[in-house]
Each structure stands twice: as C-alpha cells, then as structure tokens.
Amino acid sequence: MTAEEIRAVNGKSRFLDDHHGKRSSMRLTSLLALAAAFVFGLITLLCPQADDEKGLYLSAFFLIAAFAPKVIQKFAEAKFQ
C-alpha cells in the first residue's frame, strides 16, 4: 500500500493533498504564486528604487495566477460531474 492510499484510508490529508488524498500540483502552484505576489508586493513597498507601476503589475499578475486556475478547475469539475 502506498502512502497516498494509507492517507486516503485514514482520512487524513495534508495541506497540499486534494480531497482524495492525492498530491495536488494545482495547490502547490497556487501557493507558490501567492508567495511570489507577496514577495513582489513587499519589494515594491519597501525598496525606494523599485518601479512602483511594474511592481503593482507583477503583484497583480501573480495574485491572478494564484486564484484563477483553481476557480476554473472548480467550474470544470462541477460541469463534468
């Protein structure tokens, strides 16, 4: 029995696991994009020589990249089930 099957049987899933107990790359990429948005936002706010307009665009891009794919995935799963 693999570790994923054991977690599914026990009902315990970790933070980056989906509701079936399998590892979710969508959650990992969303978490990384959210962290990147946070880092670029901090750099934009705290660095005096940073270009504010480009920093704002980068932060917004990574925020959209963090949440939009998961929303699209939820709609796709609801439509095909």
Buried (B, 14 or more C-beta within 10 A) or exposed (E): EEEBEEBBEEEEBEEBBEEEBBBBEEBEBBBEBBEBBBEBBEEBEEEEEBEEEEBEEBBEBBBEBBEEBEEEEEEEEEEEE
